Amino acid sequence: MLAERGLDGAVQALALAVPLPVDVDVQLAGSPPAAVESAAYFAVAEVLTNVTKHSGAPRLGSSVL
């Protein structure tokens, strides 16, 4: 998904899969190296998983990157 959509699109897709409302605001000055994009993508995926499982929050809203 990351290779097809880029970091912004991939993070948006992750947010759509979360069972609570998520606000996503990805602001990049350019395209980071592939390793950085991959690390950021997996970090966001982990954050969304943990928030969903453990926070009890009604929604998630913040700037991601």
N, C-alpha and C positions, 0 to 999 in steps of 0.2 A: 504494500500500500504506500509506503514511504517513497519508493522509487517512482511510482505512478503519479502520485498527487503532490509530492513535495511535503515539507514539514507542516506547513499551514493546513493543507488539505488532509493530511494524515491525522493531525491532532483534532481537526474538526470531526473526522470520522470516529475517532476514539470517543469524543464527547457525545456523539449521537448514540453510542452504544451503552452509555451510562444510564441507569434507571432514575436519575434525578436531573433537573434542569442544570445545564452547565453553560456558563458564559465563557467564550474563548476569544482572546484578543492576541493574535500572533503578530508581532511587529519585528521584522528583520531588516537590517540595513543592506543585506545581500544574501547570497546563498552560502551558508557555512559549509565547511568540508563534510564529506559523507559521514565520517566517523562522529563528528559533532552532531549532525542531524540525527543519526541513529541513537546516540546516547540521550539526546534530548527527547526523542520520541519514546524510548523505553522508560525514561524517568517520568514523563507525563502519564504514560500508561500505568505505571506503578502508583503514582499519586492518585489517579482516578480510582484505581482498584481499592486502595487503602481508605480513601474518603468514603466510598460506597459501603465498604464493609464495616468501618469502625467509627465514623464520625457522628452519625445520626443527623447530619446536616440536611435541611430541606432543599438546599440548592448549593451549587458551587459557582462562584463568580470571582474572577481575578484575571490579571494579565498573566499569561503563561510564559511568554518569552518576550 
